[in-house]
């Protein structure tokens, strides 16, 4: 069995870029969204997953229906 290196992914919804600190936005999102980002505590992986679950489900349904 091999172990897979898991890098922290950006906390911005829809972004899959790697970030330096888990639960925070990546530098590209910081540049793109600037002052629109609200400072706060870093999100846990579970919080990000829970937050984005409905969107991922909607995309899966749309793909199955041939909409995307």
VENQUI-V972463 format. One record per helix or strand of 3 or more residues. SS is the DSSP state (~ for helix, > for strand). FROM is the first residue (numbers start at 1). TO is the last residue. Records with the same first field share a line. If there is no record, write none. Layout:
# VENQUI-V972463
SS = FROM-TO, FROM-TO
This chain:
# VENQUI-V972463
~ = 27-36, 45-64
